[in-house]
Amino acid sequence: MDRAAALATDLRRRGVTDVLADSTSRSIHSSDASLYRVPPLLVARPRSAEDVATAIELCTRHEVPLTARGGGTSVAGNAVGPGLLLDFSRHMNRVLHVDAEARTAVVQPGVVQAELQRAAAPYGLRFGPDPSTHTRCTIGGMIGNNACGSRTLGYGRTSDNVAGLKAVAGDGAALDDAGKRAALRDLAMANLATIRTEFGRFGRQMSGYALEHLLPENGFDVARLLVGSEGTLAVVTEATVTLVTDPAYRALVVLGYGDIAAAGDAAPAVLEHRPTACEGIDARIVDVVRRRRGVDAVPPLPHGAGWLFVEVAGDDEAEVLERAGRVAAGGQDALLVTDPARAAALWRIREDGAGLSGRSPAGLPAHAGWEDAAVPPAMLGRYLRDFESLLAEHGLTGLPYGHFGDGCLHIRIDVPLDRPGGRTVFRDFLVAAATLVAGYGGSLSGEHGDGRARSELLPLMYSEAALGLFAGIKAIFDPGDVLNPGVLVRPRPLDADLRVPAAHPVRGGLAMAYRSDGGDFVQAVHRCTGVGKCRADNTATGGVMCPSYLATKEEKDSTRGRARALQEMVNGSLVAEGWRSPEVHEALDLCLSCKGCASDCPTGIDMAAYKSEVLYQSYRGRRRPAAHYSLGRLPVWARLAGRMPRAVNAALRTPGLRRPALALAGVDPRRTLPAFARQTFRSWFARTRRPAGGEPVLLFVDTFTDHFAPEVGRATVAVLEAAGYRPRISERRQCCALTWISTGQLDAARSILGRTVAELREAAEQGVPIVGMEPSCTAVLRSDAVELLDEAAAEPVARMTRTLAELLSQTPGWRPPALDGLPVVAQPHCHHHAVMGWDQDARLLRAAGAEVRRLGGCCGLAGNFGMEKGHYEVSVAVAGHQLLPALQESESIVLADGFSCRTQIADLSPRRGIHLAQLLAGRLP
């Protein structure tokens, strides 16, 4: 029996029951949000402090290292390790108690920061530190790295907000062990001069151990020493944290400067006005937001190429506005924002910075590794200029932003790790950058920790005496070097274990172009930097990603987990069977192909496209699952059924035929198949006289509208004619090949879609708008076609394709029919949200006077996904996140443009959804 099997057996025997030894679990936990890849031997998900103590004891006995992990959002390689990985986010994730009077909370280490905020909010309290990953990072991880966030100026670091810890040291002892405390006190008293001169010099000095907390004048606080120790000394099992009151009023002042360095020069003066936050943003990162999400995603900003976002807060509105006015007076150009929604849109740019900066200004992959160095704030402007020069000297670029009031700079840099010599460039630059920061009296890390990226560089910042203290502290807590070895003490080389250089190129034979990634599938899947936004509930703000993770809470069902499995596939060691690897198919099985990640993931992952590629490569020339032949070729069967719809509908309702037919088709028997229309839309259109005149518009007649919902087509025609258009349709039937794409039948998809685009191209080149009625099919013409076909052929069609709302909103003089006060619950189709965006629809409805409640998340059916055997429970769980509760709570009109969405609504509730065209057509004069 090997070490992994022996340890797994002993863990289970001793009551640690949730132990994962399979290669899928090891693959998806092989990296965090850093550059580093270290596959664990095992993953265990503890349920109690006793499980943690048992794990440490057994790891010591088996000589297996142990690494603690929370949300896996660590950027420096702090949460990966070669032995047992303890994932706290699955079970030890509760807020145990909130004491409103004492203003404290007791939490388990795996609780997500946003969950703690929700628990504290009813008492008017909150946890102060707020990193940009607050929707998915855990309190345990924040303790491990001493996380800070944007509002450190107002609320302090995590170490300033920890009142007490329960933890198990590397030798199994508790944190209050008398022998340990005595040894620590002796070590500190013998080295007071070193500690007083080298530690705690400024607020963002996070590198190394925080030995200043052992000073007598600081109360010999062992708990705070552990904060920021990156799981190398002890594993936290419970934390008591302090809470603060949220101020009653906030104002955001945006100050414009000529460049980012000038903003850095100005930051120290802003501190005189006691802001809660002072953040720096560069024009280059704002430009990325505009390119990725449209110009409307960025509210108007003051003139400049660098900005400070300064938040002033307090309980007296007049005093807050007066201070904000003084802040604004200090800028070259200023904007005062008091509207919370407008401020939130601006702060969102900053929150997504880590992901948005995953591509450099040159469009190359940009990496962490040197992403959070800090200098005393008074030095920041000079440091920024020297740092820009250092980048240029090494031929590198990045998108800078950061906590300028604290002197902390965030940036990801386009180090060519995927090219020969990339490791050397990485090492040389990090050594030079560390030397620069040390020369400014700064810190290699300002909040992310040293991890595998910077621990080797600590001798450039600290004396031999200080480094000796680190080793002494480690020996007291973890004499066997069990906990997170290779970090801080006896570090791994900073260029060891890098994930990207280990990948093998995958270029030839791909079905899709991957145009944004240079045609390289490896680069495409490595877009995932691991920031983990897919593990957060993005639906409250109208997001979709990631519906299956919200349903299962399993890492393998997150976008990040799937990306990690694909990254391991291209690495070829742990996942060794290429496209057909069971680990890859297991990770992709519950991907709904909703495309939510394509818009909601800051790095632009498109897991739907990757899944199609995997299915294509896996089944090319081989027998496919039954659903690929039935649901995947639905337009073929619909055309045949359209010849005798009544007979087909009757057959599918016959009990003796229905179940065998569904089983043969690979469809879950609990599903209700939609009925075929007695008259197709194309047939209706051909037999109906059209009024002469009007601007021409070409309707794209998709299979779903034509054969299942012709009433949507008829309503679309009525609305367009009322708006002054002359709708027409193509002579021949067309298909976007969506069902072939989602099932990975990409050779057929390319052929079908190619014919469609060729027929639509003439109208597009003449400037005739092409209006799609089914959102998923419209999205294919706008997005997938350019990836599957020749770009020059597909681009004119993509450019001229519109949704109904887009076309109407661009129509001069058109006004929507009155919907004054009409309550509407809207379920935007996932592809509509991801590819076209739903904002035009929302504006149109508001202009008509409707009271719209926009739902986030996916309906759960997602084309063929929810119909297939094995997916029903997850499909229903996804619908239960937002859609089904909304239908139960409200009698409002249900707006759902997507045929899948309307099918799911009808299948799981007594309600019926309608298309936007039907809503508007029903109110026409």
Buried (B, 14 or more C-beta within 10 A) or exposed (E): EEEBEBBBEBBEEBEBEBBBBEBBBBBBBBBBBBBBBBBBBBBBBBBBBBBBBBBBBBBBEBEBBBBBBBBBBBBBBBBBBBBBBBBBBBBBBEBEEBEEEEBBBBBBBBBBBBBBBEBBEEBEBBBBBBBBBBBBBBBBBBBBBBBBBBBBBBBBBBBBBBBBBBBBBBBBBBBEBEEBBEBBBEBBEEBEEBBBEBBBBBBBBBBBBBBBBBBEEBEBBBBBBBBBBBBBBBBBBBBBBBBBEBBEBBBBBBBBBEBBBBBBBBBBEBBEBEBBBBBBBBBBBBBBBEEBBEEEBBBEBBEBBBBBBBBBBBEEEEEBBBBBBBBBEBBBBBBBBBEEEBBEBBBBBBBBBBBBBBBBBEEBBBBBBBBBBBBBBBBBBBBBBBBBEBBEEBEBBBBBBBBBBBBBBBBBBBBBBBEEEBBEBBBEBBBBBBEBBBEBEBBBBBBBBBBBBBBBBBEBBBEEEBBBBBEBBBBBBBEBBBBBBBBBBEBBEBBBBBBBBBBEEBEEEBBBBBEBBBBBBBBBBBBBBBBBBBBBBBBEEBBBBBBBBBBBEBBBBBBBBBBBBBBBBBBBEBBEEBBEBEBBBBBBBBBBBBBBBBBBBBBBBBBBBBBBBBBBBBBBEEEBBBBBBBBBBBBBBBBEBBEEBEEBBEBBEEEEEBEEBBEEBBBBEEBEBBBBBEEBBBBBBEEEEEEEEBBEBBBBBBBBBBBBBBBBBBBBBBBBBBBBBBBBBBEEBBBBBBBBBBBBBBEBBBEBBBBBBEBBBEBBEEEBBBBBBBBBBBBBBBBBBBBBBEEEBBBBBBEBBBBBBBBBBEBEEBEBBEBEEBEBBBBBBBBBBBBBBBBBBBEBBEEBEBBBBBBBBBBBBBBBBBBBBEBBEBBBBBBBBBBBEBBEEBEBBBBBBBBBBBBBBBBBBEBEBBBBBBBBBBBEE
